[in-house]
Amino acid sequence: MFERSSVIIRDPVKLDYDYVPKDLVHREGQMHSLETLFRPLAQHGRPCTAYLTGSVGTGKTVTARRFCTDMAEYCRNAGRPISVVFINCRNRSSESAVVLQLIRHFDAGFPDRGFAPDEMLRVLRNHLTTNVSNMVVVLDEVDALMKKGAVDLVYQLTRFSDGSNSDAKVSLIMISQDPVHELMDDASLSTFRRLNRVTFNKYTRDELRRIVEVRAEEALVPGTITEDSLDLIADNSAEFGDARMAIELLDRAANIAEEDSEGEVNVEHVRAAKAMIYSVVSESKLMMLDLNRMIVLLAVARAMKTNLAIMMSAAEKTYAIVCEEYDTAARKHTQFWKYVQDLESMGLLKTEVRNDRNGRTTMISLPDIPSKVLAQKMESLIEMKVKGDQDEV
């Protein structure tokens, strides 16, 4: 059943969301900020805090994981081992659930019922004191926890080392898309000062291009993805600045190409992958078009083939051929250009003016549907439209 070996995907694990690369692309600045914030912990065992914020897909979680792994290795080699516990607060959105996971780091059999949060915190403090352990707690998507009123838990964790509990030391990293400062009380805010914040901006198009290129080098057989495919993945995900989307597009496109047995990932596979994830080209949009615009879209799809983009002149030449095929008078260039603009306003095409040695050239591209699939859809819709018009006559 699984005898056929993969010709494109060499290591599918490298395409997983949970995969943490050894070197993070375009997050060196955030890694350096975390190193600065946590130097007192790594070198002197002093608890530290940090707050990571940014929109989805900007590398917050993977950066925290990479940093904590590297810091734990440094501390182990220095003879000051630390424990790191990651908690996703969407999955564990109550104080008890969070503390239970922390206790089970030391006692896997600790019961999940019968203890109040205060009692569980005392148990956790005893484990930390007994093990003389410096623990780093990472609360991912912490806003889900804070919105349920778990502000006191944040305060308690950051105060474990106070007074007689000096041997129980907890450092805290909070990760959130949304600002959580307004959800915190003054006591907790004093711990998470402005200087403790590490901001993750959306990735630029070029940064996403480099991220997906590096991930393809790790995950795919060398030479099995075209440069145009990498460009299209970057273009599609740049609107959101989302590295997760870029990697998901790479994953889907590689699997589609694997099924086609073509031996490489091309732009048609990327378009198909985008359509699976989020398509702006719906059947209802296509059916709303009149015959002239349907023919223009069919011409573009036929001329596109596996190209990333085509010149306006190439689309117009194919348009003349398609008009002849359907016994329809081809419109002049000005009207053809208006049809293209109309289709772009509907999200069915994209245009870009490029300057080269020959002057200005308008390029046309498709958003997220394979040209072959679009051509088949338009042929079917045009036949229905023509037949319907004939029946009315």
LUMROSE-181121 format. One line per field, with one value per residue (C-alpha): residue number from 1; x negated, y negated, z negated. Coordinates in steps of 0.1 Angstrom, whole numbers, plus 2048, in hexadecimal, padded with zeros to 3 digits. Layout:
// LUMROSE-181121
lumse <- c(NUM; ...)
east <- c(X; ...)
north <- c(Y; ...)
up <- c(Z; ...)
***
This chain:
// LUMROSE-181121
lumse <- c(1; 2; 3; 4; 5; 6; 7; 8; 9; 10; 11; 12; 13; 14; 15; 16; 17; 18; 19; 20; 21; 22; 23; 24; 25; 26; 27; 28; 29; 30; 31; 32; 33; 34; 35; 36; 37; 38; 39; 40; 41; 42; 43; 44; 45; 46; 47; 48; 49; 50; 51; 52; 53; 54; 55; 56; 57; 58; 59; 60; 61; 62; 63; 64; 65; 66; 67; 68; 69; 70; 71; 72; 73; 74; 75; 76; 77; 78; 79; 80; 81; 82; 83; 84; 85; 86; 87; 88; 89; 90; 91; 92; 93; 94; 95; 96; 97; 98; 99; 100; 101; 102; 103; 104; 105; 106; 107; 108; 109; 110; 111; 112; 113; 114; 115; 116; 117; 118; 119; 120; 121; 122; 123; 124; 125; 126; 127; 128; 129; 130; 131; 132; 133; 134; 135; 136; 137; 138; 139; 140; 141; 142; 143; 144; 145; 146; 147; 148; 149; 150; 151; 152; 153; 154; 155; 156; 157; 158; 159; 160; 161; 162; 163; 164; 165; 166; 167; 168; 169; 170; 171; 172; 173; 174; 175; 176; 177; 178; 179; 180; 181; 182; 183; 184; 185; 186; 187; 188; 189; 190; 191; 192; 193; 194; 195; 196; 197; 198; 199; 200; 201; 202; 203; 204; 205; 206; 207; 208; 209; 210; 211; 212; 213; 214; 215; 216; 217; 218; 219; 220; 221; 222; 223; 224; 225; 226; 227; 228; 229; 230; 231; 232; 233; 234; 235; 236; 237; 238; 239; 240; 241; 242; 243; 244; 245; 246; 247; 248; 249; 250; 251; 252; 253; 254; 255; 256; 257; 258; 259; 260; 261; 262; 263; 264; 265; 266; 267; 268; 269; 270; 271; 272; 273; 274; 275; 276; 277; 278; 279; 280; 281; 282; 283; 284; 285; 286; 287; 288; 289; 290; 291; 292; 293; 294; 295; 296; 297; 298; 299; 300; 301; 302; 303; 304; 305; 306; 307; 308; 309; 310; 311; 312; 313; 314; 315; 316; 317; 318; 319; 320; 321; 322; 323; 324; 325; 326; 327; 328; 329; 330; 331; 332; 333; 334; 335; 336; 337; 338; 339; 340; 341; 342; 343; 344; 345; 346; 347; 348; 349; 350; 351; 352; 353; 354; 355; 356; 357; 358; 359; 360; 361; 362; 363; 364; 365; 366; 367; 368; 369; 370; 371; 372; 373; 374; 375; 376; 377; 378; 379; 380; 381; 382; 383; 384; 385; 386; 387; 388; 389; 390; 391; 392; 393)
east <- c(800; 7E4; 7CA; 7C6; 7AB; 7B0; 7A0; 7A5; 7AA; 78A; 793; 7B8; 7B0; 79F; 7C1; 7D3; 7DE; 7CC; 7AB; 790; 774; 751; 74D; 76A; 76C; 772; 778; 754; 75E; 778; 761; 747; 761; 76B; 746; 742; 761; 758; 732; 738; 749; 72F; 711; 71D; 73D; 752; 777; 780; 79F; 7A8; 7C7; 7C8; 7E2; 7EB; 805; 80A; 7EE; 7D3; 7BD; 7C4; 7C9; 7AD; 795; 79E; 798; 777; 76B; 775; 765; 744; 745; 74C; 72E; 718; 723; 71E; 6FB; 6F4; 700; 720; 73B; 75E; 780; 795; 7BB; 7D0; 7F5; 80E; 829; 843; 842; 83D; 851; 855; 83D; 841; 83A; 81A; 80D; 816; 7FF; 7E3; 7E6; 7E7; 7C5; 7B8; 7D4; 7E5; 7FF; 80C; 832; 846; 861; 864; 84C; 854; 83C; 82C; 825; 817; 800; 7F2; 7EC; 7DA; 7C5; 7BA; 7B0; 79B; 78B; 784; 774; 762; 76E; 770; 790; 798; 7BE; 7C9; 7EE; 7F7; 818; 819; 836; 84D; 843; 843; 866; 873; 865; 845; 832; 828; 817; 7FF; 7F7; 7F2; 7DB; 7C5; 7C3; 7B9; 795; 7A0; 798; 794; 79B; 77A; 772; 792; 789; 7A0; 79A; 7B7; 7BB; 7DE; 7E8; 806; 814; 829; 81C; 822; 815; 839; 842; 827; 828; 80E; 7FA; 7F6; 7EF; 7D1; 7C1; 7C8; 7BA; 7B8; 794; 79E; 7B3; 7A6; 7B9; 7BE; 7C7; 7D7; 7BE; 7B8; 7BB; 796; 793; 7AE; 79C; 77D; 78F; 7A1; 781; 76E; 78B; 78C; 767; 76D; 78D; 78B; 775; 75C; 767; 78C; 79B; 799; 78E; 7B0; 7C1; 7AE; 7B6; 7DB; 7DC; 7CB; 7E3; 802; 7F8; 7EA; 80D; 80E; 7E9; 7EF; 7D3; 7EB; 800; 7E0; 7D5; 7F8; 7F9; 7D7; 7E4; 804; 7F4; 7D9; 7F3; 808; 7E9; 7E1; 803; 7FD; 7DC; 7CE; 7AD; 7AE; 7C4; 7D0; 7E6; 805; 800; 7FC; 81C; 82F; 821; 82C; 84F; 851; 847; 85A; 868; 875; 880; 8A2; 8BA; 8D4; 8BC; 8B4; 8D9; 8E1; 8CA; 8D8; 8CC; 8B2; 8A1; 8A3; 891; 876; 871; 86F; 855; 840; 842; 838; 81B; 80F; 808; 7EC; 7DF; 7DF; 7EB; 7F0; 7EE; 80E; 805; 804; 826; 834; 827; 837; 857; 85A; 857; 871; 889; 886; 88C; 8AD; 8B7; 8B6; 8A7; 887; 887; 86C; 84F; 860; 87F; 86A; 856; 876; 882; 861; 865; 888; 87C; 860; 879; 88C; 86C; 86B; 84B; 82D; 81A; 7F8; 7E6; 7C1; 7A6; 78B; 774; 791; 7A6; 7C5; 7D5; 7F5; 7F3; 812; 813; 82D; 834; 83A; 848; 834; 836; 840; 85D; 868; 867; 87D; 896; 898; 89D; 8BA; 8CA; 8C6; 8D7; 8F4; 8F6; 8F6; 90F; 925; 924; 92D; 94B; 958; 958)
north <- c(800; 7E8; 7F8; 7DA; 7C3; 79D; 78B; 768; 768; 774; 76C; 764; 75C; 73C; 730; 734; 716; 724; 727; 710; 708; 706; 6E3; 6CB; 6B6; 691; 694; 68E; 66D; 67C; 698; 67E; 66B; 68B; 692; 670; 673; 696; 691; 68E; 6B0; 6C1; 6B3; 6AE; 6C2; 6A3; 6A6; 691; 689; 680; 678; 682; 671; 671; 67D; 6A1; 6B2; 699; 6B3; 6AC; 6D0; 6DF; 6C4; 6CB; 6F0; 6EB; 6D2; 6E8; 707; 6F4; 6E4; 706; 715; 6F7; 6FA; 720; 71C; 702; 719; 705; 71A; 70B; 71A; 70C; 712; 706; 702; 6F9; 6E5; 6EC; 710; 709; 6EA; 6EB; 6E6; 709; 718; 703; 70B; 730; 732; 721; 73A; 757; 74D; 75A; 773; 783; 795; 777; 779; 760; 75B; 755; 737; 712; 6FB; 6EE; 711; 71A; 6FC; 708; 72A; 71A; 704; 723; 735; 717; 713; 739; 73B; 719; 713; 6F3; 6F6; 6E3; 6E2; 6D8; 6CF; 6CF; 6BD; 6B0; 698; 6B6; 6BC; 697; 691; 6AB; 698; 6AA; 68A; 696; 6B5; 69F; 68C; 6AC; 6BB; 69C; 69A; 6BE; 6B3; 699; 69D; 6C0; 6D0; 6C4; 6E7; 6E9; 6D3; 6CF; 6BA; 6B2; 6AC; 6A1; 6A3; 692; 684; 66B; 652; 65F; 642; 635; 657; 656; 646; 62D; 647; 65D; 640; 636; 657; 653; 630; 621; 62C; 651; 650; 660; 656; 66C; 659; 669; 679; 666; 677; 67B; 689; 6A3; 6AC; 6B4; 6C7; 6DE; 6E2; 6EE; 705; 714; 71B; 72E; 740; 747; 75B; 742; 733; 73C; 71A; 6FE; 6DA; 6CD; 6E4; 6D5; 6B3; 6BA; 6C9; 6A9; 693; 6A5; 6A5; 681; 672; 680; 680; 6A4; 6BE; 6D9; 6D3; 6D3; 6F5; 703; 6F9; 70A; 729; 72B; 723; 73E; 758; 74E; 750; 772; 77F; 772; 784; 767; 767; 743; 729; 70F; 6F0; 705; 719; 6F9; 6EB; 70B; 70A; 6E6; 6EF; 70B; 6F4; 6D4; 6CE; 6AD; 6BE; 6CC; 6DD; 6C2; 6A6; 6B8; 6BE; 699; 68F; 686; 699; 67F; 680; 6A6; 6A8; 690; 6A6; 6C5; 6B5; 6AB; 6CE; 6DF; 6C7; 6CA; 6F0; 6F5; 6D1; 6BB; 69E; 695; 675; 663; 668; 68E; 68F; 679; 690; 6AE; 699; 694; 6BA; 6C2; 6A8; 6B9; 6DB; 6CF; 6BA; 69A; 679; 670; 64E; 634; 630; 614; 629; 648; 635; 629; 64E; 656; 63A; 645; 669; 65B; 647; 668; 679; 690; 682; 66E; 655; 645; 62B; 632; 61D; 62D; 623; 624; 60C; 613; 636; 641; 664; 678; 694; 6AB; 6A8; 6CB; 6E3; 6F9; 6ED; 70F; 711; 6EE; 6F5; 714; 700; 6E4; 6FB; 70C; 6EB; 6DC; 6FA; 6F6; 6D1; 6D5; 6F1; 6DC; 6BF; 6D5; 6E5; 6C2; 6BA)
up <- c(800; 7F8; 80E; 826; 819; 818; 835; 827; 801; 7F0; 7CC; 7C5; 7A0; 7AC; 7B9; 797; 783; 765; 776; 767; 77F; 771; 780; 782; 7A1; 79B; 776; 76B; 75B; 745; 73B; 731; 71D; 70A; 703; 6F4; 6DE; 6D2; 6CD; 6A7; 6A6; 6BC; 6AA; 686; 682; 67D; 689; 6A8; 6BC; 6DF; 6F3; 718; 72E; 753; 76B; 775; 789; 77F; 76E; 749; 73E; 753; 747; 723; 728; 73A; 71F; 702; 711; 717; 6F4; 6E3; 6F5; 6EB; 6C6; 6C6; 6D3; 6B9; 69D; 696; 6A6; 6AB; 6B2; 6CE; 6D1; 6EE; 6E9; 703; 6F1; 70C; 701; 6DC; 6D6; 6B0; 693; 687; 6A9; 6AC; 689; 68E; 6AD; 69A; 67D; 695; 6A2; 681; 678; 697; 681; 66E; 66E; 683; 669; 644; 640; 640; 654; 633; 628; 64A; 649; 627; 636; 654; 63C; 628; 648; 653; 631; 62D; 650; 64C; 670; 684; 699; 6B8; 6BE; 6E1; 6E3; 708; 713; 6EF; 6F8; 6F7; 6D3; 6C8; 6D6; 6BE; 6A0; 69A; 692; 66F; 67D; 691; 672; 65D; 676; 678; 652; 64B; 642; 628; 603; 5F4; 616; 625; 631; 646; 665; 682; 6A1; 6B7; 6DD; 6E8; 70D; 71C; 73C; 72A; 710; 6ED; 6D8; 6D3; 6C5; 6AA; 688; 67C; 669; 688; 69E; 689; 693; 6B8; 6BF; 6E2; 6E5; 6E1; 700; 720; 73F; 75D; 77C; 79B; 7B3; 7D3; 7F5; 7F9; 7D5; 7DD; 7FD; 7EA; 7CF; 7E8; 7FC; 7DD; 7D3; 7F6; 7F4; 7D4; 7DD; 802; 81A; 829; 849; 846; 843; 85C; 854; 861; 848; 82B; 838; 83A; 817; 80A; 81E; 811; 7EC; 7ED; 7EA; 7C7; 7BE; 7B2; 7B2; 7A8; 7C7; 7DD; 7CE; 7D1; 7F6; 7FB; 7EA; 7FE; 81F; 819; 812; 830; 846; 837; 842; 865; 868; 87B; 868; 85D; 84C; 866; 863; 86D; 84D; 838; 847; 83F; 81B; 817; 823; 809; 7ED; 7F6; 819; 826; 846; 83F; 857; 850; 85B; 87B; 883; 87F; 89C; 8BE; 8DD; 8E7; 8C5; 8C4; 8E5; 8D8; 8B9; 8CD; 8E4; 8C7; 8B7; 8D8; 8DE; 8BA; 8B9; 89F; 8A0; 882; 897; 8BC; 8D0; 8DA; 8FE; 8FA; 8EA; 905; 920; 910; 90B; 931; 936; 91B; 92A; 94C; 93B; 92D; 94C; 938; 944; 933; 922; 928; 910; 8FB; 8F5; 8EE; 8D4; 8C3; 8C1; 8B0; 897; 88F; 889; 872; 85E; 857; 84C; 869; 878; 86D; 882; 87D; 892; 896; 8A5; 8BA; 8D6; 8EF; 8DA; 8C4; 8C6; 8B5; 8A7; 89E; 884; 874; 84E; 841; 85B; 872; 896; 8A2; 889; 891; 8B7; 8B2; 89C; 8B5; 8D3; 8C1; 8B6; 8D9; 8E9; 8D0; 8D7; 8FD; 8FB; 8E4; 8FC; 919; 906; 8FF; 924)
***
